[in-house]
Each structure stands twice: as C-alpha cells, then as structure tokens.
Amino acid sequence: MIQPSARNYKQNQVETAPSEELTLMLYNGAITFVKRAKQAIEKKDFNFAHQHNIRVQDIVDELIITLDRKYPISEQLLSLYDYMKRRLIEANISKDTAILDEVESFFVEFRDTWKQAMTLARSQR
C-alpha cells in the first residue's frame, strides 16, 4: 500500500506535469499494470489479475479521451487503442498472458516512440 506522503507526491507530480509527460506516465503505468496482471495470472490470483487488467483498461480509456482528433494520426491511434481494449477484455475473461504480452508490446512501442518524439520536440525548441 502506498503511504500518504508518497501518494501526495504522486498526485502532485501528475497535477503539475505537462501534457506530454502525462501521456508518458500513462504508457508507463499501463506497462506496469500489464506486468502485474501477468504475474497475478501466473500465481493464480485471478482477483488481482482482474484488478490490474481493469486499471490498464482505464488507462486505455484515458488515452482515447485525450486524443486530439485534429491530427490524422489520431484516428489510427484510436483504432489501435480500441483493439487493445478489446484484447484486454478478452485477456481478462480468459486469463491469457499471451494476449497481455501482445498488449504490453504495443504499450512499449508507444512509450518508446513517444519518448523519441518528446526528445525531438525539445531539441527543436
């Protein structure tokens, strides 16, 4: 369980972060919770696996909500996020770690690409 001071620090970090950092935090959080869901499945702790899977689904929902639809790539991202959400639901029902591996690989790719874009944007300022 997170201590109150650590929880306050994390909340402050989220509330003061620029939007590009928030997206990176979402990707990192999703990766963390997918890993935890897989570990819980391996330990046959299906309740914990469910809880972590739901957290990842919530992150996908947040990514969908915050998409800026004025850019053409947002429609492609929306399709991918929708696919990932459906796969997460499927993994949650079947407790299939292979599906979670697939979803995790998407998040890792998104995170790494997002980091590169942030670095490039900062260097051009």
N, CA, C and O atoms as CSV, one atom per row, in Angstrom:
chain,resi,resn,atom,element,x,y,z
A,1,MET,N,N,0.840,-1.180,0.000
A,1,MET,CA,C,0.000,0.000,0.000
A,1,MET,C,C,0.887,1.246,0.000
A,1,MET,O,O,1.925,1.284,0.661
A,2,ILE,N,N,0.471,2.238,-0.734
A,2,ILE,CA,C,1.235,3.477,-0.833
A,2,ILE,C,C,0.986,4.320,0.403
A,2,ILE,O,O,-0.159,4.510,0.815
A,3,GLN,N,N,2.064,4.826,0.995
A,3,GLN,CA,C,1.968,5.703,2.154
A,3,GLN,C,C,1.365,7.044,1.738
A,3,GLN,O,O,1.504,7.456,0.586
A,4,PRO,N,N,0.688,7.735,2.682
A,4,PRO,CA,C,0.064,9.019,2.334
A,4,PRO,C,C,1.027,10.028,1.707
A,4,PRO,O,O,0.660,10.713,0.752
A,5,SER,N,N,2.248,10.129,2.226
A,5,SER,CA,C,3.185,11.103,1.661
A,5,SER,C,C,3.581,10.725,0.233
A,5,SER,O,O,3.723,11.602,-0.619
A,6,ALA,N,N,3.759,9.448,-0.032
A,6,ALA,CA,C,4.090,9.001,-1.391
A,6,ALA,C,C,2.912,9.235,-2.324
A,6,ALA,O,O,3.097,9.628,-3.476
A,7,ARG,N,N,1.699,8.995,-1.832
A,7,ARG,CA,C,0.504,9.219,-2.631
A,7,ARG,C,C,0.368,10.708,-2.966
A,7,ARG,O,O,0.043,11.066,-4.098
A,8,ASN,N,N,0.617,11.568,-1.979
A,8,ASN,CA,C,0.548,13.015,-2.209
A,8,ASN,C,C,1.588,13.456,-3.235
A,8,ASN,O,O,1.304,14.284,-4.100
A,9,TYR,N,N,2.792,12.899,-3.133
A,9,TYR,CA,C,3.855,13.234,-4.082
A,9,TYR,C,C,3.440,12.849,-5.497
A,9,TYR,O,O,3.591,13.634,-6.433
A,10,LYS,N,N,2.910,11.616,-5.647
A,10,LYS,CA,C,2.489,11.155,-6.964
A,10,LYS,C,C,1.366,12.027,-7.522
A,10,LYS,O,O,1.375,12.383,-8.700
A,11,GLN,N,N,0.404,12.368,-6.670
A,11,GLN,CA,C,-0.702,13.212,-7.122
A,11,GLN,C,C,-0.194,14.580,-7.566
A,11,GLN,O,O,-0.635,15.105,-8.589
A,12,ASN,N,N,0.723,15.153,-6.811
A,12,ASN,CA,C,1.301,16.446,-7.171
A,12,ASN,C,C,2.066,16.355,-8.490
A,12,ASN,O,O,2.007,17.262,-9.320
A,13,GLN,N,N,2.774,15.264,-8.666
A,13,GLN,CA,C,3.540,15.049,-9.896
A,13,GLN,C,C,2.610,15.024,-11.106
A,13,GLN,O,O,2.917,15.609,-12.144
A,14,VAL,N,N,1.470,14.341,-10.966
A,14,VAL,CA,C,0.506,14.251,-12.066
A,14,VAL,C,C,-0.146,15.601,-12.328
A,14,VAL,O,O,-0.315,16.002,-13.480
A,15,GLU,N,N,-0.514,16.304,-11.255
A,15,GLU,CA,C,-1.227,17.569,-11.408
A,15,GLU,C,C,-0.369,18.679,-12.003
A,15,GLU,O,O,-0.899,19.622,-12.591
A,16,THR,N,N,0.943,18.579,-11.856
A,16,THR,CA,C,1.817,19.650,-12.351
A,16,THR,C,C,2.580,19.279,-13.624
A,16,THR,O,O,3.325,20.101,-14.157
A,17,ALA,N,N,2.405,18.067,-14.109
A,17,ALA,CA,C,3.154,17.619,-15.285
A,17,ALA,C,C,2.563,18.192,-16.568
A,17,ALA,O,O,1.346,18.329,-16.692
A,18,PRO,N,N,3.442,18.530,-17.534
A,18,PRO,CA,C,2.943,18.941,-18.852
A,18,PRO,C,C,2.218,17.767,-19.524
A,18,PRO,O,O,2.449,16.611,-19.169
A,19,SER,N,N,1.356,18.056,-20.477
A,19,SER,CA,C,0.534,17.010,-21.108
A,19,SER,C,C,1.371,15.899,-21.746
A,19,SER,O,O,0.992,14.728,-21.701
A,20,GLU,N,N,2.512,16.269,-22.340
A,20,GLU,CA,C,3.327,15.215,-22.959
A,20,GLU,C,C,3.905,14.258,-21.915
A,20,GLU,O,O,4.082,13.069,-22.185
A,21,GLU,N,N,4.196,14.779,-20.731
A,21,GLU,CA,C,4.680,13.922,-19.636
A,21,GLU,C,C,3.556,13.025,-19.117
A,21,GLU,O,O,3.794,11.876,-18.745
A,22,LEU,N,N,2.338,13.551,-19.093
A,22,LEU,CA,C,1.195,12.756,-18.642
A,22,LEU,C,C,0.975,11.553,-19.557
A,22,LEU,O,O,0.685,10.453,-19.087
A,23,THR,N,N,1.114,11.767,-20.858
A,23,THR,CA,C,0.964,10.653,-21.795
A,23,THR,C,C,2.035,9.603,-21.540
A,23,THR,O,O,1.751,8.405,-21.561
A,24,LEU,N,N,3.248,10.043,-21.303
A,24,LEU,CA,C,4.327,9.110,-20.992
A,24,LEU,C,C,4.022,8.350,-19.705
A,24,LEU,O,O,4.260,7.144,-19.629
A,25,MET,N,N,3.499,9.041,-18.696
A,25,MET,CA,C,3.114,8.389,-17.438
A,25,MET,C,C,2.031,7.335,-17.669
A,25,MET,O,O,2.060,6.261,-17.067
A,26,LEU,N,N,1.078,7.653,-18.546
A,26,LEU,CA,C,0.022,6.677,-18.841
A,26,LEU,C,C,0.603,5.419,-19.492
A,26,LEU,O,O,0.250,4.299,-19.121
A,27,TYR,N,N,1.486,5.614,-20.453
A,27,TYR,CA,C,2.109,4.456,-21.099
A,27,TYR,C,C,2.904,3.625,-20.077
A,27,TYR,O,O,2.795,2.399,-20.048
A,28,ASN,N,N,3.694,4.298,-19.248
A,28,ASN,CA,C,4.475,3.571,-18.237
A,28,ASN,C,C,3.569,2.864,-17.234
A,28,ASN,O,O,3.842,1.732,-16.833
A,29,GLY,N,N,2.495,3.533,-16.833
A,29,GLY,CA,C,1.553,2.905,-15.901
A,29,GLY,C,C,0.906,1.679,-16.508
A,29,GLY,O,O,0.756,0.657,-15.839
A,30,ALA,N,N,0.521,1.771,-17.768
A,30,ALA,CA,C,-0.096,0.631,-18.440
A,30,ALA,C,C,0.859,-0.558,-18.484
A,30,ALA,O,O,0.457,-1.695,-18.236
A,31,ILE,N,N,2.108,-0.293,-18.796
A,31,ILE,CA,C,3.108,-1.367,-18.850
A,31,ILE,C,C,3.248,-2.019,-17.471
A,31,ILE,O,O,3.300,-3.244,-17.360
A,32,THR,N,N,3.308,-1.208,-16.442
A,32,THR,CA,C,3.431,-1.724,-15.071
A,32,THR,C,C,2.246,-2.616,-14.714
A,32,THR,O,O,2.427,-3.715,-14.191
A,33,PHE,N,N,1.028,-2.139,-14.999
A,33,PHE,CA,C,-0.157,-2.907,-14.621
A,33,PHE,C,C,-0.342,-4.155,-15.475
A,33,PHE,O,O,-0.871,-5.154,-14.989
A,34,VAL,N,N,0.081,-4.122,-16.735
A,34,VAL,CA,C,0.040,-5.338,-17.548
A,34,VAL,C,C,0.980,-6.380,-16.949
A,34,VAL,O,O,0.621,-7.552,-16.838
A,35,LYS,N,N,2.178,-5.957,-16.564
A,35,LYS,CA,C,3.137,-6.885,-15.949
A,35,LYS,C,C,2.558,-7.484,-14.663
A,35,LYS,O,O,2.684,-8.684,-14.419
A,36,ARG,N,N,1.927,-6.646,-13.851
A,36,ARG,CA,C,1.331,-7.131,-12.607
A,36,ARG,C,C,0.186,-8.104,-12.873
A,36,ARG,O,O,0.029,-9.094,-12.160
A,37,ALA,N,N,-0.605,-7.821,-13.894
A,37,ALA,CA,C,-1.701,-8.726,-14.252
A,37,ALA,C,C,-1.146,-10.083,-14.673
A,37,ALA,O,O,-1.678,-11.123,-14.283
A,38,LYS,N,N,-0.080,-10.075,-15.465
A,38,LYS,CA,C,0.533,-11.341,-15.894
A,38,LYS,C,C,1.077,-12.117,-14.704
A,38,LYS,O,O,0.895,-13.331,-14.613
A,39,GLN,N,N,1.748,-11.413,-13.789
A,39,GLN,CA,C,2.284,-12.074,-12.601
A,39,GLN,C,C,1.160,-12.681,-11.761
A,39,GLN,O,O,1.292,-13.794,-11.251
A,40,ALA,N,N,0.069,-11.954,-11.621
A,40,ALA,CA,C,-1.061,-12.448,-10.837
A,40,ALA,C,C,-1.672,-13.694,-11.486
A,40,ALA,O,O,-2.041,-14.641,-10.791
A,41,ILE,N,N,-1.776,-13.690,-12.806
A,41,ILE,CA,C,-2.299,-14.878,-13.502
A,41,ILE,C,C,-1.389,-16.069,-13.257
A,41,ILE,O,O,-1.858,-17.173,-12.980
A,42,GLU,N,N,-0.084,-15.841,-13.360
A,42,GLU,CA,C,0.864,-16.931,-13.134
A,42,GLU,C,C,0.758,-17.486,-11.719
A,42,GLU,O,O,0.988,-18.676,-11.506
A,43,LYS,N,N,0.411,-16.636,-10.745
A,43,LYS,CA,C,0.247,-17.066,-9.350
A,43,LYS,C,C,-1.173,-17.559,-9.069
A,43,LYS,O,O,-1.501,-17.923,-7.939
A,44,LYS,N,N,-2.007,-17.566,-10.106
A,44,LYS,CA,C,-3.408,-17.981,-9.998
A,44,LYS,C,C,-4.208,-17.071,-9.064
A,44,LYS,O,O,-5.195,-17.502,-8.468
A,45,ASP,N,N,-3.786,-15.834,-8.941
A,45,ASP,CA,C,-4.519,-14.838,-8.160
A,45,ASP,C,C,-5.374,-14.036,-9.146
A,45,ASP,O,O,-5.022,-12.926,-9.544
A,46,PHE,N,N,-6.490,-14.624,-9.520
A,46,PHE,CA,C,-7.301,-14.068,-10.599
A,46,PHE,C,C,-8.006,-12.771,-10.205
A,46,PHE,O,O,-8.293,-11.940,-11.068
A,47,ASN,N,N,-8.285,-12.590,-8.937
A,47,ASN,CA,C,-8.882,-11.334,-8.499
A,47,ASN,C,C,-7.903,-10.176,-8.712
A,47,ASN,O,O,-8.279,-9.122,-9.223
A,48,PHE,N,N,-6.648,-10.383,-8.315
A,48,PHE,CA,C,-5.621,-9.360,-8.513
A,48,PHE,C,C,-5.377,-9.122,-9.998
A,48,PHE,O,O,-5.203,-7.984,-10.433
A,49,ALA,N,N,-5.366,-10.205,-10.772
A,49,ALA,CA,C,-5.184,-10.072,-12.223
A,49,ALA,C,C,-6.298,-9.212,-12.806
A,49,ALA,O,O,-6.050,-8.340,-13.639
A,50,HIS,N,N,-7.520,-9.462,-12.363
A,50,HIS,CA,C,-8.660,-8.680,-12.834
A,50,HIS,C,C,-8.484,-7.201,-12.483
A,50,HIS,O,O,-8.693,-6.333,-13.331
A,51,GLN,N,N,-8.103,-6.916,-11.246
A,51,GLN,CA,C,-7.935,-5.528,-10.811
A,51,GLN,C,C,-6.892,-4.796,-11.655
A,51,GLN,O,O,-7.104,-3.654,-12.062
A,52,HIS,N,N,-5.777,-5.454,-11.912
A,52,HIS,CA,C,-4.720,-4.817,-12.713
A,52,HIS,C,C,-5.155,-4.652,-14.169
A,52,HIS,O,O,-4.854,-3.639,-14.801
A,53,ASN,N,N,-5.857,-5.643,-14.692
A,53,ASN,CA,C,-6.344,-5.550,-16.062
A,53,ASN,C,C,-7.311,-4.370,-16.201
A,53,ASN,O,O,-7.253,-3.632,-17.184
A,54,ILE,N,N,-8.183,-4.196,-15.235
A,54,ILE,CA,C,-9.135,-3.079,-15.256
A,54,ILE,C,C,-8.388,-1.745,-15.220
A,54,ILE,O,O,-8.792,-0.792,-15.886
A,55,ARG,N,N,-7.317,-1.674,-14.459
A,55,ARG,CA,C,-6.521,-0.431,-14.419
A,55,ARG,C,C,-5.942,-0.115,-15.800
A,55,ARG,O,O,-5.917,1.041,-16.222
A,56,VAL,N,N,-5.480,-1.148,-16.490
A,56,VAL,CA,C,-4.949,-0.927,-17.842
A,56,VAL,C,C,-6.078,-0.467,-18.774
A,56,VAL,O,O,-5.884,0.435,-19.588
A,57,GLN,N,N,-7.241,-1.080,-18.654
A,57,GLN,CA,C,-8.384,-0.656,-19.468
A,57,GLN,C,C,-8.731,0.809,-19.192
A,57,GLN,O,O,-9.051,1.558,-20.114
A,58,ASP,N,N,-8.667,1.207,-17.941
A,58,ASP,CA,C,-8.935,2.608,-17.590
A,58,ASP,C,C,-7.910,3.541,-18.244
A,58,ASP,O,O,-8.254,4.634,-18.696
A,59,ILE,N,N,-6.665,3.105,-18.287
A,59,ILE,CA,C,-5.623,3.912,-18.935
A,59,ILE,C,C,-5.910,4.036,-20.430
A,59,ILE,O,O,-5.768,5.116,-21.003
A,60,VAL,N,N,-6.308,2.942,-21.056
A,60,VAL,CA,C,-6.653,2.998,-22.480
A,60,VAL,C,C,-7.811,3.978,-22.696
A,60,VAL,O,O,-7.801,4.761,-23.646
A,61,ASP,N,N,-8.801,3.926,-21.811
A,61,ASP,CA,C,-9.919,4.873,-21.915
A,61,ASP,C,C,-9.422,6.312,-21.820
A,61,ASP,O,O,-9.872,7.174,-22.574
A,62,GLU,N,N,-8.509,6.571,-20.910
A,62,GLU,CA,C,-7.961,7.929,-20.756
A,62,GLU,C,C,-7.192,8.343,-22.004
A,62,GLU,O,O,-7.285,9.494,-22.431
A,63,LEU,N,N,-6.442,7.430,-22.589
A,63,LEU,CA,C,-5.717,7.738,-23.822
A,63,LEU,C,C,-6.686,8.065,-24.958
A,63,LEU,O,O,-6.422,8.950,-25.771
A,64,ILE,N,N,-7.800,7.354,-25.007
A,64,ILE,CA,C,-8.813,7.613,-26.036
A,64,ILE,C,C,-9.444,8.988,-25.826
A,64,ILE,O,O,-9.598,9.763,-26.769
A,65,ILE,N,N,-9.803,9.273,-24.592
A,65,ILE,CA,C,-10.471,10.540,-24.273
A,65,ILE,C,C,-9.582,11.739,-24.595
A,65,ILE,O,O,-10.070,12.773,-25.050
A,66,THR,N,N,-8.291,11.601,-24.362
A,66,THR,CA,C,-7.383,12.739,-24.525
A,66,THR,C,C,-6.785,12.863,-25.935
A,66,THR,O,O,-5.971,13.752,-26.183
A,67,LEU,N,N,-7.179,11.988,-26.846
A,67,LEU,CA,C,-6.677,12.092,-28.224
A,67,LEU,C,C,-7.121,13.415,-28.844
A,67,LEU,O,O,-8.287,13.799,-28.750
A,68,ASP,N,N,-6.194,14.091,-29.466
A,68,ASP,CA,C,-6.512,15.326,-30.177
A,68,ASP,C,C,-6.905,14.938,-31.596
A,68,ASP,O,O,-6.046,14.601,-32.412
A,69,ARG,N,N,-8.182,14.984,-31.886
A,69,ARG,CA,C,-8.723,14.472,-33.149
A,69,ARG,C,C,-8.415,15.344,-34.353
A,69,ARG,O,O,-8.775,14.982,-35.473
A,70,LYS,N,N,-7.759,16.483,-34.159
A,70,LYS,CA,C,-7.464,17.339,-35.319
A,70,LYS,C,C,-6.282,16.811,-36.137
A,70,LYS,O,O,-6.030,17.290,-37.243
A,71,TYR,N,N,-5.564,15.833,-35.600
A,71,TYR,CA,C,-4.434,15.256,-36.330
A,71,TYR,C,C,-4.857,13.930,-36.968
A,71,TYR,O,O,-5.518,13.118,-36.320
A,72,PRO,N,N,-4.484,13.703,-38.225
A,72,PRO,CA,C,-4.891,12.465,-38.912
A,72,PRO,C,C,-4.458,11.186,-38.192
A,72,PRO,O,O,-5.170,10.183,-38.232
A,73,ILE,N,N,-3.308,11.216,-37.544
A,73,ILE,CA,C,-2.828,10.005,-36.870
A,73,ILE,C,C,-3.716,9.603,-35.694
A,73,ILE,O,O,-3.686,8.453,-35.256
A,74,SER,N,N,-4.494,10.534,-35.191
A,74,SER,CA,C,-5.335,10.215,-34.031
A,74,SER,C,C,-6.360,9.134,-34.368
A,74,SER,O,O,-6.715,8.339,-33.498
A,75,GLU,N,N,-6.839,9.090,-35.600
A,75,GLU,CA,C,-7.801,8.052,-35.983
A,75,GLU,C,C,-7.135,6.669,-35.983
A,75,GLU,O,O,-7.751,5.671,-35.611
A,76,GLN,N,N,-5.871,6.631,-36.406
A,76,GLN,CA,C,-5.138,5.365,-36.373
A,76,GLN,C,C,-4.882,4.935,-34.924
A,76,GLN,O,O,-5.017,3.761,-34.579
A,77,LEU,N,N,-4.512,5.897,-34.092
A,77,LEU,CA,C,-4.305,5.579,-32.676
A,77,LEU,C,C,-5.601,5.112,-32.025
A,77,LEU,O,O,-5.601,4.181,-31.221
A,78,LEU,N,N,-6.697,5.761,-32.376
A,78,LEU,CA,C,-7.994,5.370,-31.838
A,78,LEU,C,C,-8.305,3.918,-32.184
A,78,LEU,O,O,-8.782,3.164,-31.336
A,79,SER,N,N,-8.038,3.531,-33.416
A,79,SER,CA,C,-8.268,2.134,-33.834
A,79,SER,C,C,-7.392,1.175,-33.037
A,79,SER,O,O,-7.850,0.116,-32.606
A,80,LEU,N,N,-6.134,1.551,-32.846
A,80,LEU,CA,C,-5.225,0.689,-32.080
A,80,LEU,C,C,-5.642,0.607,-30.616
A,80,LEU,O,O,-5.634,-0.476,-30.031
A,81,TYR,N,N,-6.003,1.736,-30.020
A,81,TYR,CA,C,-6.452,1.729,-28.620
A,81,TYR,C,C,-7.710,0.879,-28.467
A,81,TYR,O,O,-7.850,0.133,-27.499
A,82,ASP,N,N,-8.621,0.998,-29.429
A,82,ASP,CA,C,-9.848,0.198,-29.386
A,82,ASP,C,C,-9.518,-1.290,-29.462
A,82,ASP,O,O,-10.075,-2.095,-28.716
A,83,TYR,N,N,-8.615,-1.648,-30.360
A,83,TYR,CA,C,-8.180,-3.037,-30.478
A,83,TYR,C,C,-7.565,-3.521,-29.161
A,83,TYR,O,O,-7.871,-4.616,-28.690
A,84,MET,N,N,-6.699,-2.698,-28.577
A,84,MET,CA,C,-6.044,-3.082,-27.327
A,84,MET,C,C,-7.076,-3.280,-26.208
A,84,MET,O,O,-6.959,-4.212,-25.412
A,85,LYS,N,N,-8.066,-2.417,-26.150
A,85,LYS,CA,C,-9.099,-2.536,-25.125
A,85,LYS,C,C,-9.864,-3.844,-25.292
A,85,LYS,O,O,-10.129,-4.538,-24.310
A,86,ARG,N,N,-10.215,-4.182,-26.519
A,86,ARG,CA,C,-10.913,-5.454,-26.764
A,86,ARG,C,C,-10.038,-6.643,-26.369
A,86,ARG,O,O,-10.525,-7.622,-25.804
A,87,ARG,N,N,-8.751,-6.547,-26.670
A,87,ARG,CA,C,-7.836,-7.644,-26.299
A,87,ARG,C,C,-7.681,-7.750,-24.781
A,87,ARG,O,O,-7.576,-8.852,-24.242
A,88,LEU,N,N,-7.669,-6.607,-24.095
A,88,LEU,CA,C,-7.597,-6.632,-22.636
A,88,LEU,C,C,-8.828,-7.300,-22.032
A,88,LEU,O,O,-8.719,-8.072,-21.079
A,89,ILE,N,N,-9.983,-7.005,-22.583
A,89,ILE,CA,C,-11.211,-7.644,-22.099
A,89,ILE,C,C,-11.137,-9.149,-22.332
A,89,ILE,O,O,-11.487,-9.943,-21.459
A,90,GLU,N,N,-10.680,-9.523,-23.508
A,90,GLU,CA,C,-10.525,-10.946,-23.828
A,90,GLU,C,C,-9.534,-11.614,-22.872
A,90,GLU,O,O,-9.784,-12.715,-22.382
A,91,ALA,N,N,-8.413,-10.944,-22.613
A,91,ALA,CA,C,-7.412,-11.499,-21.694
A,91,ALA,C,C,-7.974,-11.613,-20.285
A,91,ALA,O,O,-7.659,-12.561,-19.566
A,92,ASN,N,N,-8.794,-10.664,-19.890
A,92,ASN,CA,C,-9.375,-10.685,-18.557
A,92,ASN,C,C,-10.350,-11.848,-18.406
A,92,ASN,O,O,-10.415,-12.475,-17.349
A,93,ILE,N,N,-11.096,-12.130,-19.449
A,93,ILE,CA,C,-12.046,-13.244,-19.404
A,93,ILE,C,C,-11.318,-14.579,-19.410
A,93,ILE,O,O,-11.638,-15.475,-18.629
A,94,SER,N,N,-10.338,-14.705,-20.294
A,94,SER,CA,C,-9.653,-15.995,-20.475
A,94,SER,C,C,-8.420,-16.167,-19.593
A,94,SER,O,O,-7.877,-17.268,-19.495
A,95,LYS,N,N,-7.973,-15.087,-18.949
A,95,LYS,CA,C,-6.741,-15.092,-18.140
A,95,LYS,C,C,-5.568,-15.598,-18.972
A,95,LYS,O,O,-4.821,-16.483,-18.554
A,96,ASP,N,N,-5.426,-15.018,-20.153
A,96,ASP,CA,C,-4.417,-15.420,-21.128
A,96,ASP,C,C,-3.257,-14.424,-21.127
A,96,ASP,O,O,-3.411,-13.276,-21.544
A,97,THR,N,N,-2.105,-14.874,-20.656
A,97,THR,CA,C,-0.940,-13.987,-20.592
A,97,THR,C,C,-0.368,-13.672,-21.974
A,97,THR,O,O,0.291,-12.647,-22.151
A,98,ALA,N,N,-0.614,-14.541,-22.952
A,98,ALA,CA,C,-0.118,-14.268,-24.310
A,98,ALA,C,C,-0.791,-13.018,-24.889
A,98,ALA,O,O,-0.150,-12.230,-25.584
A,99,ILE,N,N,-2.052,-12.847,-24.606
A,99,ILE,CA,C,-2.756,-11.644,-25.063
A,99,ILE,C,C,-2.171,-10.422,-24.361
A,99,ILE,O,O,-1.971,-9.377,-24.980
A,100,LEU,N,N,-1.900,-10.560,-23.070
A,100,LEU,CA,C,-1.303,-9.454,-22.323
A,100,LEU,C,C,0.086,-9.122,-22.849
A,100,LEU,O,O,0.476,-7.954,-22.872
A,101,ASP,N,N,0.834,-10.132,-23.271
A,101,ASP,CA,C,2.146,-9.883,-23.892
A,101,ASP,C,C,1.983,-9.019,-25.143
A,101,ASP,O,O,2.759,-8.091,-25.371
A,102,GLU,N,N,0.971,-9.333,-25.949
A,102,GLU,CA,C,0.712,-8.562,-27.173
A,102,GLU,C,C,0.390,-7.106,-26.832
A,102,GLU,O,O,0.941,-6.186,-27.436
A,103,VAL,N,N,-0.504,-6.903,-25.862
A,103,VAL,CA,C,-0.894,-5.546,-25.474
A,103,VAL,C,C,0.303,-4.799,-24.893
A,103,VAL,O,O,0.509,-3.620,-25.182
A,104,GLU,N,N,1.083,-5.487,-24.080
A,104,GLU,CA,C,2.271,-4.859,-23.498
A,104,GLU,C,C,3.234,-4.398,-24.593
A,104,GLU,O,O,3.824,-3.323,-24.485
A,105,SER,N,N,3.393,-5.198,-25.636
A,105,SER,CA,C,4.316,-4.820,-26.711
A,105,SER,C,C,3.846,-3.546,-27.411
A,105,SER,O,O,4.669,-2.728,-27.820
A,106,PHE,N,N,2.537,-3.372,-27.552
A,106,PHE,CA,C,2.020,-2.117,-28.111
A,106,PHE,C,C,2.394,-0.942,-27.209
A,106,PHE,O,O,2.874,0.087,-27.685
A,107,PHE,N,N,2.169,-1.106,-25.896
A,107,PHE,CA,C,2.474,-0.016,-24.975
A,107,PHE,C,C,3.960,0.328,-24.956
A,107,PHE,O,O,4.326,1.501,-24.881
A,108,VAL,N,N,4.806,-0.675,-25.024
A,108,VAL,CA,C,6.251,-0.424,-25.045
A,108,VAL,C,C,6.618,0.352,-26.307
A,108,VAL,O,O,7.402,1.299,-26.253
A,109,GLU,N,N,6.053,-0.048,-27.430
A,109,GLU,CA,C,6.325,0.647,-28.695
A,109,GLU,C,C,5.825,2.090,-28.644
A,109,GLU,O,O,6.527,3.008,-29.067
A,110,PHE,N,N,4.613,2.289,-28.128
A,110,PHE,CA,C,4.071,3.647,-27.995
A,110,PHE,C,C,4.948,4.491,-27.078
A,110,PHE,O,O,5.274,5.634,-27.397
A,111,ARG,N,N,5.327,3.921,-25.944
A,111,ARG,CA,C,6.143,4.666,-24.987
A,111,ARG,C,C,7.482,5.069,-25.590
A,111,ARG,O,O,7.904,6.219,-25.471
A,112,ASP,N,N,8.139,4.124,-26.231
A,112,ASP,CA,C,9.454,4.415,-26.797
A,112,ASP,C,C,9.359,5.455,-27.909
A,112,ASP,O,O,10.212,6.337,-28.006
A,113,THR,N,N,8.334,5.360,-28.741
A,113,THR,CA,C,8.127,6.341,-29.807
A,113,THR,C,C,7.808,7.708,-29.214
A,113,THR,O,O,8.307,8.729,-29.686
A,114,TRP,N,N,6.969,7.721,-28.170
A,114,TRP,CA,C,6.598,8.980,-27.524
A,114,TRP,C,C,7.822,9.658,-26.908
A,114,TRP,O,O,7.979,10.875,-27.007
A,115,LYS,N,N,8.683,8.868,-26.275
A,115,LYS,CA,C,9.917,9.430,-25.689
A,115,LYS,C,C,10.780,10.073,-26.775
A,115,LYS,O,O,11.317,11.164,-26.585
A,116,GLN,N,N,10.910,9.385,-27.917
A,116,GLN,CA,C,11.712,9.938,-29.015
A,116,GLN,C,C,11.098,11.225,-29.527
A,116,GLN,O,O,11.813,12.186,-29.810
A,117,ALA,N,N,9.769,11.255,-29.649
A,117,ALA,CA,C,9.103,12.478,-30.126
A,117,ALA,C,C,9.306,13.628,-29.137
A,117,ALA,O,O,9.516,14.769,-29.547
A,118,MET,N,N,9.244,13.330,-27.844
A,118,MET,CA,C,9.469,14.369,-26.833
A,118,MET,C,C,10.882,14.910,-26.924
A,118,MET,O,O,11.090,16.121,-26.850
A,119,THR,N,N,11.841,14.037,-27.081
A,119,THR,CA,C,13.239,14.447,-27.184
A,119,THR,C,C,13.457,15.306,-28.420
A,119,THR,O,O,14.142,16.327,-28.366
A,120,LEU,N,N,12.873,14.886,-29.528
A,120,LEU,CA,C,13.000,15.643,-30.777
A,120,LEU,C,C,12.341,17.018,-30.638
A,120,LEU,O,O,12.912,18.020,-31.070
A,121,ALA,N,N,11.163,17.076,-30.050
A,121,ALA,CA,C,10.467,18.350,-29.877
A,121,ALA,C,C,11.265,19.303,-28.981
A,121,ALA,O,O,11.332,20.503,-29.249
A,122,ARG,N,N,11.862,18.765,-27.926
A,122,ARG,CA,C,12.666,19.602,-27.029
A,122,ARG,C,C,13.908,20.134,-27.725
A,122,ARG,O,O,14.313,21.274,-27.496
A,123,SER,N,N,14.511,19.313,-28.571
A,123,SER,CA,C,15.731,19.744,-29.254
A,123,SER,C,C,15.440,20.817,-30.307
A,123,SER,O,O,16.328,21.580,-30.687
A,124,GLN,N,N,14.211,20.866,-30.765
A,124,GLN,CA,C,13.844,21.859,-31.802
A,124,GLN,C,C,13.368,23.169,-31.204
A,124,GLN,O,O,13.150,24.132,-31.939
A,125,ARG,N,N,13.201,23.232,-29.902
A,125,ARG,CA,C,12.746,24.468,-29.259
A,125,ARG,C,C,13.855,25.457,-29.107
A,125,ARG,O,O,13.640,26.551,-28.584
